[in-house]
Amino acid sequence: MNPFFKDNNIAVVSGCNDNYIPYLAVLLKSLMQHFSEENNYDIILLEFGITQENRDKILRMASRESRHVSVRFYDVSEELKINTENWNIGRWSIELWITLLAPYILTDYAKVVYMDCDVINQSDIAQLYKEDIEHYLVGAVRLLGRSVWNYNGFMLEAAVTFRDNPPMEHISSYFNNGIMLLNLEE
């Protein structure tokens, strides 16, 4: 899949099925409320099982926003079928597999911002996209709640103590995979 815009292309990817269309609409609206006219926003929806009616609703909503926005759907059903037969998906969600498939589908992109479709965006996503993650696979935020849980169970006092003075040996490698900057070249 090729980038939609040639210049100032900010690529955003999300995975979705028909059950999450209302949440996807909120994500897209929240993204578009914070777009700047100096960038072009290339939104790619890696989907499995979205009806044509719901696709049309999303595209109509996006077309009203700006000439600097492209929303495209890419059906990953075949890729999911092939790869889930070959890989042991275990307890991982289909959405996680979609994230793992992104580098193989978006081969003409250097990097993309991946966002779960149930996220509400509160700033221009271009700020995250423009972060330098050269030599890293992923730009993400550590999952503080998981580190606190591993350290002392999840209680408010433990969370506040951990936040203010984290014992470094207890910082886990878990990270929030709901919003990530993916270095597809790496």
N, C-alpha and C positions, 0 to 999 in steps of 0.2 A: 504494500500500500504506500503510495507516494504522499508526501506532504501536500496539503491543499494550497498553501500560500508559499511564495518564493522568499519573501522578505519578512523579517520580524515574526516568524512563525512560532507560536507558543502551543505546543502539542499537549493535549489533555486526553487521558484515556480512562474509561470506566467500563466495568462489566455489568451486564444487566439482563434480566429476563422480564417477562410480562408482569410478574408479581410485584416488581419494584418500580414500575412506571411512575406512580405518584411521587416516589422519593427521588427518582431521576429528574423529574420535572422541577422539583425544589432545588436540587443540586444545580441544574443548568441555570435556573433563574438566579440563584445566588452567585454563580460564577459571572453571569452577564451583567449583574448590577455593579460589578467592580472592574469591568474591563476598561482599558484605556484605549483611546483612538490611535495611539502610536504603535500598537501591536495588532497582529492578526491571530485569532484564536481558532485552532484546528482541533475540534472535539471529535474523538473517535469512540464510538460506543461498540465495544465488543459484546455482541449479544447472542443469546441462545433462546429462541422461542418467543420473540416479540411479534405480535400481530401487526399486520399492515396498518390497521386502524390506529394503533398506538404509535407506530412509527410516524404516521402522518401527523398526529397531534404534536409530537415532539418537534418535528420539522417545521410545522406551522408556527409554533411558539418561538423557535429559534430564528426563523426568517423575519420576524417582526423586530428583532433586536438591533442588528447592525450589519453593515456590509463587511465588517471585520470579523465575522463569525461564520465558521463552517461546522455543521454537525453532520456526521456520516455514521452509518451503521455498517458493521462488518459481522456477518454471521459466523460464529466460531463452532457451530454444532459439529461439523465434520472433524475439525482439529481436536475437539474434545473427545469425540468418539474414538478416533484413532489413538490418541495419547492416553486416555483412561483405560483402554484395553491393554496397552503396552506397559503402563506404569501402575504401580500399586498406589491408588489415591488414598486409601485408608480413611482417616477422619478429616482430611482436608476438604474444604469446600470447593465447589466448581469455580467460584469467583477467584479463589487462590490459584487454581490451575490456569485461569484466563490470564492472570498477572504473569505467570511463568511462561505462557505462550507468547506474550507481547513481543519479545525480541525477535521471534521467528515470523511473526505476522507483519511487524512494523520495521522491516529491514532497511528502509530508506530514511529512518529517523535516527538521530544521534542520541537523543534523550526525550523522555516524556514524563509528565506528571501523571501518576496514577492516583485516582480518587475512587473510593467506594461510592456507589450511587446513593448512599444514605447520609452523605456528608453535607453540611451547610457551610459554604465558603463565606469568609468575611473580609477578604482583601483581594487585591489583584493577584491572581495566580502567577502572573509573570515574575513576581518577586521570587517565588520559589523556583520557577523554571530557570531563572538566570543564575542560580547558585552554581558555583564551580564544584563539580564532583568528579573531576578528572582523576582517573586511577581508582575510583570507587565504583562498585556495582550499584549501590543504592544510597540515596540521601534520605534519612528517616530520623524520627525522634524515638529515643528509648521509651519503653513502656514502663513508666514509673510505678504504676499500680502493681505490675507483675513483680518488680524488684522489691517493693514493700512487702508484698505477700510472701515472697521467698524469704525475706529477712525476718519478719516478725508477725506474720498474719496480718490481715487487713483491719486495722483499727485506726480511727482518726488520729489519735495521739502518735501512733507509730508512723503514720503517713506524714504528719507535720514534721516530726523529728527527722525522718528520712529525707524529706524535701529540703530542710534547712541545713542538714549536715550529713549527707549520705556517706555511709561507710563504703568506700570504693570497692572493697572486695565483694560487696553484695550487689553491685550493679549488674543486672543480668543482661544478656545479649538480646533479649526480646525487644522488638521494636513495633511501633504502630504501623501496621501494613495497610491502614485505611487511606493514608495519604503518603505517597512516596515519590521521590524523584528518581527515575530509573535511567541509568546510563546504559543505553542499548548497545553502544559501540563496544563497551568493555565486556 
